[in-house]
Amino acid sequence: MNEDMLLPIVTSLGWLILVGAAFASYRLKWSQIIRMALVWLAIFGGLYLMVEWFLTAQGSASALL
């Protein structure tokens, strides 16, 4: 492990703990938690795919010129 990566890993774990504690305060059922997690995965996955498609299309267009 690189020493430069230690701080981002520690801060990411801290943020995950904070988000988990805030999420646990809602006291949701497991089915609701899984459904919400899948919705968020779909949102971020869709955004990721749109950005990747845009960058690929932009790279293909610039290669043609």
Secondary structure, DSSP 8 states (H G I E B T S, - for coil): --GGGHHHHHHHHHHHHHHHHHHHTT---HHHHHHHHHHHHHHHHHHHHHHHHHHHHHHHHHHH-
